[in-house]
Amino acid sequence: MNKTIYCPMCEEERAARAETVREEYELRGEKIALDVPRLICLTCGELVIDEAYGDPTLRLYAEYRRRHNLLTPDQIRGIRDKYDLSQEAFAILLGTSPATLARYEGGSVQEKAYDQLLRACYNPVVVAELLEREGPALSDLQRRNVTAALNRVRQTAALAAIPGCRELSLAKYTAVVVWFCRHLHSIPQTKICKLLFYADFLHFQAFGRSLTGSNYRRLAYGPVPCAYEALRTILEENDAIEVQSIVYPAGYDGLEYRIGSAAANNPDVFTQDESRVLDFVATTFGRLNAKEISDRSHKETAWTKTPAKELISYHHAQHLSVRLPAR
């Protein structure tokens, strides 16, 4: 189908046809051929770039990066965002200029040596060393931000080494625990483990994936998140929660979770579906004490059909004693 374009050769609007043209470019001494959609003026034969295709130069850069296994602009931004760094702060740590980093994030092709430096920053140990060496040039706020981000990255990496924790989202797990502490106040550790279990398995039941990514083990007091004690320590260290030892009326010691001084209050962290699940779990189980919710979990096939200390399969989500109500 022909279309009307402005032809720079004819200096007026002309009819044109679309055609894909094989064109050869050169970048850093390397010839690269691209199939470029062009519009051909039916009057003079002038080739005009089809604006819907975008800038061929960016396509050329993308092909060059693919051939040489260089980081994409999105991957470069992802590394910077991982450590909560601005372009200026990241450039200071790298020992380069913000303008250079901005060009590479904008689509220009980085040199191999610069690419290797960026790739090294996937490792938090490297960034920590850069922070120690170049940190004095950052503002106090920038240093605090990257230090906090490094702490989060290290914690997530440590958890990933624990069987059953590889798919866990530490941020989402933290947000769920904080949500329950904010809505239900002081919560015994046994109860918080069961609330997490029901939240994850109900979300999987309804939407085919867990809410936090946590796996659960079948222990004596019911299902518990893998490495729940390590997770509790991380949440305490980040001041997301406070954990206090208490003596229950029956005479035994226990731990209670309470909201921490640095707990974030960001309702947008949850989707509408996730919020529905949390509200339902809090309504259904929030008034039960630790023993009552533990006894309830013992009746689930997730506990009765799983050997002691083994991981609980999420296929048991379809056999829970409760279901998320339809909208």
C-alpha beads as a LAMMPS data file, in Angstrom:
LAMMPS data file: protein, C-alpha beads

327 atoms
326 bonds

1 atom types
1 bond types

-500.0 500.0 xlo xhi
-500.0 500.0 ylo yhi
-500.0 500.0 zlo zhi

Masses

1 110.0

Atoms # bond

1 1 1 0.000 0.000 0.000
2 1 1 1.367 3.387 -0.998
3 1 1 1.496 6.311 1.425
4 1 1 2.131 10.025 1.131
5 1 1 5.439 11.405 2.432
6 1 1 7.420 14.614 2.234
7 1 1 10.238 13.946 -0.209
8 1 1 13.348 16.089 0.527
9 1 1 14.534 15.690 -3.059
10 1 1 11.260 16.796 -4.636
11 1 1 10.713 19.289 -1.785
12 1 1 7.017 18.465 -1.635
13 1 1 4.642 15.683 -0.704
14 1 1 4.781 12.639 -2.951
15 1 1 3.365 9.129 -3.088
16 1 1 5.794 6.478 -1.811
17 1 1 5.929 2.726 -1.367
18 1 1 7.390 0.796 1.568
19 1 1 10.342 -1.456 0.926
20 1 1 12.949 -3.199 3.099
21 1 1 16.472 -2.386 1.990
22 1 1 19.618 -4.281 3.008
23 1 1 22.113 -1.602 4.025
24 1 1 25.690 -1.935 5.211
25 1 1 27.125 0.196 7.996
26 1 1 30.536 0.352 9.621
27 1 1 31.171 0.636 13.350
28 1 1 34.652 0.533 14.876
29 1 1 36.057 -0.983 11.724
30 1 1 33.415 -3.702 11.558
31 1 1 30.878 -3.943 8.726
32 1 1 27.303 -4.656 9.856
33 1 1 24.367 -5.207 7.494
34 1 1 20.840 -4.263 8.591
35 1 1 17.456 -4.693 6.961
36 1 1 16.092 -1.153 7.089
37 1 1 12.484 -0.290 6.166
38 1 1 12.529 2.604 3.692
39 1 1 9.923 4.646 1.879
40 1 1 10.736 5.124 -1.818
41 1 1 9.445 8.237 -3.561
42 1 1 7.527 7.088 -6.654
43 1 1 8.465 10.282 -8.456
44 1 1 12.240 10.525 -8.020
45 1 1 13.199 7.257 -6.339
46 1 1 14.595 8.981 -3.209
47 1 1 14.917 6.681 -0.186
48 1 1 13.407 8.087 3.014
49 1 1 13.661 6.496 6.478
50 1 1 10.384 5.091 7.753
51 1 1 9.955 6.924 11.086
52 1 1 8.068 3.948 12.534
53 1 1 11.332 1.963 12.382
54 1 1 13.219 4.378 14.607
55 1 1 16.804 5.528 14.392
56 1 1 18.917 2.987 12.412
57 1 1 21.948 4.072 14.439
58 1 1 20.410 2.655 17.625
59 1 1 19.671 -0.603 15.784
60 1 1 23.286 -0.633 14.613
61 1 1 24.549 -0.160 18.170
62 1 1 22.228 -2.890 19.446
63 1 1 23.518 -5.369 16.854
64 1 1 27.130 -4.489 17.678
65 1 1 26.462 -5.047 21.414
66 1 1 24.821 -8.387 20.635
67 1 1 27.793 -9.557 18.576
68 1 1 30.330 -8.561 21.220
69 1 1 28.269 -9.524 24.268
70 1 1 28.192 -6.002 25.701
71 1 1 25.705 -4.865 28.318
72 1 1 22.548 -3.218 27.019
73 1 1 21.482 0.233 28.246
74 1 1 18.728 -1.391 30.339
75 1 1 21.257 -3.741 31.948
76 1 1 23.570 -0.845 32.783
77 1 1 20.697 1.072 34.384
78 1 1 19.728 -2.113 36.221
79 1 1 23.169 -2.383 37.837
80 1 1 23.010 1.254 38.934
81 1 1 19.468 0.889 40.280
82 1 1 20.490 -2.253 42.161
83 1 1 22.653 -0.079 44.423
84 1 1 20.267 2.902 44.529
85 1 1 22.810 5.113 42.756
86 1 1 22.246 8.199 40.640
87 1 1 24.213 8.515 37.396
88 1 1 26.462 11.057 39.082
89 1 1 27.156 8.868 42.114
90 1 1 27.749 5.724 40.043
91 1 1 30.112 7.618 37.735
92 1 1 32.104 8.826 40.764
93 1 1 32.514 5.264 42.029
94 1 1 33.543 4.086 38.546
95 1 1 36.028 6.931 38.159
96 1 1 34.376 8.252 35.012
97 1 1 32.167 11.191 34.091
98 1 1 28.361 11.274 34.449
99 1 1 28.160 12.340 30.785
100 1 1 29.942 9.158 29.689
101 1 1 27.645 6.952 31.738
102 1 1 24.604 8.862 30.462
103 1 1 25.677 8.217 26.840
104 1 1 25.938 4.474 27.446
105 1 1 22.592 4.347 29.230
106 1 1 21.160 6.335 26.329
107 1 1 22.252 3.798 23.722
108 1 1 25.860 4.569 22.766
109 1 1 28.257 1.611 22.665
110 1 1 30.705 1.298 25.554
111 1 1 34.276 0.123 25.185
112 1 1 35.038 -3.469 26.231
113 1 1 37.117 -2.340 29.227
114 1 1 34.293 -0.119 30.477
115 1 1 31.844 -2.974 29.963
116 1 1 34.016 -5.276 32.085
117 1 1 34.107 -2.679 34.865
118 1 1 30.322 -2.417 34.782
119 1 1 29.911 -6.197 34.824
120 1 1 32.182 -6.449 37.858
121 1 1 29.654 -4.301 39.721
122 1 1 27.161 -7.154 39.683
123 1 1 29.288 -8.359 42.594
124 1 1 28.494 -6.363 45.770
125 1 1 32.043 -6.996 47.027
126 1 1 33.403 -4.939 44.118
127 1 1 30.958 -2.089 44.774
128 1 1 31.848 -2.149 48.483
129 1 1 35.530 -1.784 47.555
130 1 1 34.717 1.094 45.193
131 1 1 32.677 2.738 47.937
132 1 1 35.557 2.447 50.396
133 1 1 37.982 3.969 47.900
134 1 1 35.802 6.611 46.232
135 1 1 33.076 7.059 48.867
136 1 1 34.468 10.309 50.345
137 1 1 33.573 12.044 47.067
138 1 1 29.884 11.172 47.534
139 1 1 27.399 13.122 49.604
140 1 1 26.317 11.764 52.995
141 1 1 22.924 10.829 51.523
142 1 1 24.505 9.021 48.580
143 1 1 26.778 7.030 50.894
144 1 1 23.846 6.078 53.119
145 1 1 21.764 4.985 50.118
146 1 1 24.428 2.784 48.560
147 1 1 25.404 1.320 51.950
148 1 1 21.779 0.345 52.623
149 1 1 21.471 -1.104 49.118
150 1 1 24.668 -3.121 49.572
151 1 1 23.251 -4.554 52.778
152 1 1 20.067 -5.637 50.974
153 1 1 22.003 -7.168 48.075
154 1 1 24.303 -9.119 50.400
155 1 1 21.376 -10.434 52.405
156 1 1 19.545 -11.559 49.278
157 1 1 22.697 -13.240 47.956
158 1 1 23.203 -15.044 51.273
159 1 1 19.619 -16.309 51.258
160 1 1 19.936 -17.516 47.669
161 1 1 22.590 -19.963 48.830
162 1 1 20.113 -21.640 51.196
163 1 1 18.083 -24.489 49.625
164 1 1 14.472 -23.386 49.310
165 1 1 15.284 -19.657 49.292
166 1 1 16.421 -19.177 45.711
167 1 1 13.101 -17.810 44.472
168 1 1 12.371 -15.727 47.573
169 1 1 11.793 -11.999 47.160
170 1 1 13.242 -10.529 50.339
171 1 1 11.525 -7.203 49.649
172 1 1 8.094 -8.813 49.251
173 1 1 8.622 -11.135 52.233
174 1 1 9.554 -8.117 54.364
175 1 1 6.543 -6.171 53.131
176 1 1 4.156 -9.023 53.988
177 1 1 5.549 -9.469 57.506
178 1 1 5.356 -5.700 58.088
179 1 1 1.777 -5.656 56.749
180 1 1 0.677 -8.314 59.234
181 1 1 2.489 -6.551 62.102
182 1 1 0.835 -3.266 61.185
183 1 1 -2.672 -4.753 60.932
184 1 1 -2.543 -7.364 63.685
185 1 1 0.007 -5.693 65.987
186 1 1 2.035 -8.113 68.186
187 1 1 2.170 -11.538 66.544
188 1 1 3.737 -14.725 67.972
189 1 1 6.420 -16.203 65.723
190 1 1 4.466 -19.447 65.301
191 1 1 1.461 -17.455 64.106
192 1 1 3.392 -15.238 61.670
193 1 1 4.835 -18.360 60.037
194 1 1 1.312 -19.728 59.496
195 1 1 -0.022 -16.395 58.228
196 1 1 2.786 -16.338 55.668
197 1 1 2.030 -19.936 54.694
198 1 1 -1.659 -19.228 54.082
199 1 1 -0.902 -15.983 52.217
200 1 1 1.559 -17.688 49.859
201 1 1 -0.508 -20.827 49.280
202 1 1 -3.781 -18.928 48.794
203 1 1 -2.094 -16.619 46.289
204 1 1 -0.730 -19.679 44.473
205 1 1 -4.164 -21.315 44.608
206 1 1 -5.833 -18.314 42.983
207 1 1 -3.137 -16.959 40.663
208 1 1 -0.610 -19.745 40.073
209 1 1 2.322 -18.189 41.929
210 1 1 3.192 -17.519 45.553
211 1 1 3.148 -14.025 46.985
212 1 1 6.659 -13.883 48.468
213 1 1 8.400 -16.694 46.578
214 1 1 9.123 -18.481 49.854
215 1 1 9.207 -22.254 50.198
216 1 1 7.945 -23.986 53.349
217 1 1 9.030 -26.965 55.407
218 1 1 6.889 -29.348 57.392
219 1 1 8.007 -28.880 61.008
220 1 1 6.407 -30.004 64.265
221 1 1 4.362 -26.845 64.788
222 1 1 3.170 -26.676 61.193
223 1 1 4.489 -25.218 57.911
224 1 1 7.254 -22.623 58.324
225 1 1 9.197 -20.573 55.747
226 1 1 12.611 -21.934 54.831
227 1 1 15.370 -20.230 56.843
228 1 1 12.751 -18.333 58.851
229 1 1 15.233 -17.668 61.661
230 1 1 17.754 -16.140 59.237
231 1 1 14.964 -14.062 57.721
232 1 1 13.883 -12.894 61.167
233 1 1 17.448 -11.737 61.865
234 1 1 17.610 -9.821 58.576
235 1 1 14.297 -8.079 59.248
236 1 1 15.484 -7.165 62.747
237 1 1 18.818 -5.823 61.465
238 1 1 16.942 -3.666 58.941
239 1 1 14.600 -2.427 61.723
240 1 1 11.613 -3.622 59.710
241 1 1 10.437 -5.514 62.786
242 1 1 11.168 -5.746 66.489
243 1 1 11.194 -9.168 68.121
244 1 1 10.596 -9.465 71.853
245 1 1 10.799 -12.474 74.151
246 1 1 7.635 -13.057 76.141
247 1 1 6.358 -15.581 78.668
248 1 1 2.886 -16.861 77.838
249 1 1 0.276 -17.583 80.542
250 1 1 0.866 -21.309 80.100
251 1 1 4.414 -20.743 81.306
252 1 1 6.433 -21.247 78.124
253 1 1 8.712 -18.706 76.430
254 1 1 8.108 -17.371 72.962
255 1 1 8.884 -14.593 70.493
256 1 1 6.552 -11.864 69.284
257 1 1 6.917 -9.812 66.109
258 1 1 6.125 -6.112 66.252
259 1 1 6.472 -3.397 63.653
260 1 1 9.958 -1.871 63.498
261 1 1 11.118 1.715 63.515
262 1 1 12.182 1.593 59.850
263 1 1 9.171 -0.348 58.561
264 1 1 8.035 1.095 55.245
265 1 1 4.394 2.064 54.808
266 1 1 3.932 1.801 51.063
267 1 1 0.526 0.419 50.066
268 1 1 1.557 0.420 46.389
269 1 1 4.017 -2.431 47.051
270 1 1 1.099 -4.868 46.672
271 1 1 -1.115 -5.453 43.661
272 1 1 -4.876 -5.500 44.128
273 1 1 -4.853 -9.298 44.059
274 1 1 -2.094 -9.478 46.666
275 1 1 -3.982 -7.057 48.899
276 1 1 -7.119 -9.215 48.562
277 1 1 -5.178 -12.251 49.742
278 1 1 -3.659 -10.421 52.712
279 1 1 -7.021 -8.987 53.759
280 1 1 -8.625 -12.435 53.537
281 1 1 -5.860 -14.111 55.567
282 1 1 -6.024 -11.413 58.246
283 1 1 -9.820 -11.676 58.438
284 1 1 -9.848 -15.480 58.493
285 1 1 -6.917 -16.180 60.806
286 1 1 -6.125 -12.876 62.507
287 1 1 -8.121 -13.620 65.675
288 1 1 -6.659 -17.097 66.187
289 1 1 -3.897 -17.509 68.738
290 1 1 -0.663 -19.344 67.953
291 1 1 -1.963 -22.741 69.052
292 1 1 -5.270 -22.380 67.194
293 1 1 -3.689 -21.458 63.873
294 1 1 -1.007 -24.133 64.343
295 1 1 -3.701 -26.762 64.956
296 1 1 -5.545 -25.507 61.872
297 1 1 -2.424 -25.883 59.719
298 1 1 -1.981 -29.465 60.969
299 1 1 -5.223 -30.382 59.207
300 1 1 -4.007 -29.199 55.802
301 1 1 -2.770 -31.838 53.350
302 1 1 0.307 -29.646 52.966
303 1 1 1.267 -30.819 56.460
304 1 1 -0.343 -34.269 56.683
305 1 1 0.994 -35.479 53.308
306 1 1 4.540 -34.117 53.624
307 1 1 7.305 -36.027 55.453
308 1 1 8.871 -34.309 58.473
309 1 1 11.312 -31.498 57.634
310 1 1 10.723 -31.852 53.871
311 1 1 9.759 -29.027 51.525
312 1 1 6.002 -28.698 51.019
313 1 1 4.862 -28.855 47.403
314 1 1 2.730 -25.958 46.221
315 1 1 0.359 -28.440 44.568
316 1 1 -1.226 -28.714 48.037
317 1 1 -2.508 -25.160 47.535
318 1 1 -5.462 -26.586 45.598
319 1 1 -6.461 -28.660 48.643
320 1 1 -6.394 -25.918 51.287
321 1 1 -9.329 -25.829 53.694
322 1 1 -10.034 -22.231 52.574
323 1 1 -10.363 -20.552 49.198
324 1 1 -10.058 -16.926 48.185
325 1 1 -13.597 -15.620 47.596
326 1 1 -14.513 -14.582 44.071
327 1 1 -14.696 -10.873 43.442

Bonds

1 1 1 2
2 1 2 3
3 1 3 4
4 1 4 5
5 1 5 6
6 1 6 7
7 1 7 8
8 1 8 9
9 1 9 10
10 1 10 11
11 1 11 12
12 1 12 13
13 1 13 14
14 1 14 15
15 1 15 16
16 1 16 17
17 1 17 18
18 1 18 19
19 1 19 20
20 1 20 21
21 1 21 22
22 1 22 23
23 1 23 24
24 1 24 25
25 1 25 26
26 1 26 27
27 1 27 28
28 1 28 29
29 1 29 30
30 1 30 31
31 1 31 32
32 1 32 33
33 1 33 34
34 1 34 35
35 1 35 36
36 1 36 37
37 1 37 38
38 1 38 39
39 1 39 40
40 1 40 41
41 1 41 42
42 1 42 43
43 1 43 44
44 1 44 45
45 1 45 46
46 1 46 47
47 1 47 48
48 1 48 49
49 1 49 50
50 1 50 51
51 1 51 52
52 1 52 53
53 1 53 54
54 1 54 55
55 1 55 56
56 1 56 57
57 1 57 58
58 1 58 59
59 1 59 60
60 1 60 61
61 1 61 62
62 1 62 63
63 1 63 64
64 1 64 65
65 1 65 66
66 1 66 67
67 1 67 68
68 1 68 69
69 1 69 70
70 1 70 71
71 1 71 72
72 1 72 73
73 1 73 74
74 1 74 75
75 1 75 76
76 1 76 77
77 1 77 78
78 1 78 79
79 1 79 80
80 1 80 81
81 1 81 82
82 1 82 83
83 1 83 84
84 1 84 85
85 1 85 86
86 1 86 87
87 1 87 88
88 1 88 89
89 1 89 90
90 1 90 91
91 1 91 92
92 1 92 93
93 1 93 94
94 1 94 95
95 1 95 96
96 1 96 97
97 1 97 98
98 1 98 99
99 1 99 100
100 1 100 101
101 1 101 102
102 1 102 103
103 1 103 104
104 1 104 105
105 1 105 106
106 1 106 107
107 1 107 108
108 1 108 109
109 1 109 110
110 1 110 111
111 1 111 112
112 1 112 113
113 1 113 114
114 1 114 115
115 1 115 116
116 1 116 117
117 1 117 118
118 1 118 119
119 1 119 120
120 1 120 121
121 1 121 122
122 1 122 123
123 1 123 124
124 1 124 125
125 1 125 126
126 1 126 127
127 1 127 128
128 1 128 129
129 1 129 130
130 1 130 131
131 1 131 132
132 1 132 133
133 1 133 134
134 1 134 135
135 1 135 136
136 1 136 137
137 1 137 138
138 1 138 139
139 1 139 140
140 1 140 141
141 1 141 142
142 1 142 143
143 1 143 144
144 1 144 145
145 1 145 146
146 1 146 147
147 1 147 148
148 1 148 149
149 1 149 150
150 1 150 151
151 1 151 152
152 1 152 153
153 1 153 154
154 1 154 155
155 1 155 156
156 1 156 157
157 1 157 158
158 1 158 159
159 1 159 160
160 1 160 161
161 1 161 162
162 1 162 163
163 1 163 164
164 1 164 165
165 1 165 166
166 1 166 167
167 1 167 168
168 1 168 169
169 1 169 170
170 1 170 171
171 1 171 172
172 1 172 173
173 1 173 174
174 1 174 175
175 1 175 176
176 1 176 177
177 1 177 178
178 1 178 179
179 1 179 180
180 1 180 181
181 1 181 182
182 1 182 183
183 1 183 184
184 1 184 185
185 1 185 186
186 1 186 187
187 1 187 188
188 1 188 189
189 1 189 190
190 1 190 191
191 1 191 192
192 1 192 193
193 1 193 194
194 1 194 195
195 1 195 196
196 1 196 197
197 1 197 198
198 1 198 199
199 1 199 200
200 1 200 201
201 1 201 202
202 1 202 203
203 1 203 204
204 1 204 205
205 1 205 206
206 1 206 207
207 1 207 208
208 1 208 209
209 1 209 210
210 1 210 211
211 1 211 212
212 1 212 213
213 1 213 214
214 1 214 215
215 1 215 216
216 1 216 217
217 1 217 218
218 1 218 219
219 1 219 220
220 1 220 221
221 1 221 222
222 1 222 223
223 1 223 224
224 1 224 225
225 1 225 226
226 1 226 227
227 1 227 228
228 1 228 229
229 1 229 230
230 1 230 231
231 1 231 232
232 1 232 233
233 1 233 234
234 1 234 235
235 1 235 236
236 1 236 237
237 1 237 238
238 1 238 239
239 1 239 240
240 1 240 241
241 1 241 242
242 1 242 243
243 1 243 244
244 1 244 245
245 1 245 246
246 1 246 247
247 1 247 248
248 1 248 249
249 1 249 250
250 1 250 251
251 1 251 252
252 1 252 253
253 1 253 254
254 1 254 255
255 1 255 256
256 1 256 257
257 1 257 258
258 1 258 259
259 1 259 260
260 1 260 261
261 1 261 262
262 1 262 263
263 1 263 264
264 1 264 265
265 1 265 266
266 1 266 267
267 1 267 268
268 1 268 269
269 1 269 270
270 1 270 271
271 1 271 272
272 1 272 273
273 1 273 274
274 1 274 275
275 1 275 276
276 1 276 277
277 1 277 278
278 1 278 279
279 1 279 280
280 1 280 281
281 1 281 282
282 1 282 283
283 1 283 284
284 1 284 285
285 1 285 286
286 1 286 287
287 1 287 288
288 1 288 289
289 1 289 290
290 1 290 291
291 1 291 292
292 1 292 293
293 1 293 294
294 1 294 295
295 1 295 296
296 1 296 297
297 1 297 298
298 1 298 299
299 1 299 300
300 1 300 301
301 1 301 302
302 1 302 303
303 1 303 304
304 1 304 305
305 1 305 306
306 1 306 307
307 1 307 308
308 1 308 309
309 1 309 310
310 1 310 311
311 1 311 312
312 1 312 313
313 1 313 314
314 1 314 315
315 1 315 316
316 1 316 317
317 1 317 318
318 1 318 319
319 1 319 320
320 1 320 321
321 1 321 322
322 1 322 323
323 1 323 324
324 1 324 325
325 1 325 326
326 1 326 327
